[in-house]
Amino acid sequence: MAIVNFSVPDDVKKAFDRAFKSKNKSAVIADLMRRAVADAQRKKQRADLFRSLTEGRRRRPSATDEQIRSARAAGRS
């Protein structure tokens, strides 16, 4: 088990102590830290996926406005 020391504003500590007065505060903090790690991993995954998808745009063929209008018109008839 690791020991972590950090500073928080007094009002946050007081609110935390009130909210979790009957709980194991170390367990609560550990759970919050696990959630923060998971959130950071999801954020990175989303950013990587977005980057991958947008990089693919440069390799895909593009169409002019006229080609798009023509294709729409052909699809309607």
N, C-alpha and C positions, 0 to 999 in steps of 0.2 A: 504494500500500500504506500502511495506517495503522500507527502504532506505539501499542500499548496498554500502559500500566503499571498493575499492580495488586499488592496485597500478599496473600500467602497464609501460613498457618501454616508454620513450618519443617518440621514432620513431613510435611505434605502435599507440600511442594516436594521433600523427600528421597524420598518414596515415588514421586512423579511421575518424578523423575529416574531412579530405579531401574527403574521399569516401562517407561519409554520411552528408555532409554539409547542405543539404536541407531536411534532415529527422529528425524525432523525435528520438534522440539518445537513450533515455530511452526505447522506443519501440523496437529499433533495438537490444539493449542489452538484453531486456526481451525475444525477439524471439530467440536470440542466446543461451540464458540460457535454454529455453524450448527445443531447439534442442539438447543441450548437455545432458539434463536429459533423453530425449527419446533415444539418442544414448547409454547412459550408461545402460538404461533398456534393450535395444535390446542386448547389449553385454552380460549382465548377463543372459538373456534368452538363448542366443546361448551357453554360457558356461554351463548352467544347462542342456540343451538338449544334448550337447556333452557328459557331464559326465554321464547322464542317459543312453545314447546309448552305451558308452564304458563299463559301469558297466554290461550291459546285455551280453556283449561278454563272460564274465566268466561263465555265466549260460547256454550258448548255447552249444550244442554238437559240438565237433570238429572232423575233419577227417584227416587221415594221407595223405601224398602225394600219396601213393599207392592206397588208397581208392578213391581219387579224379581222378587219372589217370584211374582207373578201371571204374568209373562211366562215365567218358567222353567217353571211348572206347565203353561202352555198349550203350550210347546214339547215337553213330555214326553208329551203325549197325542196 
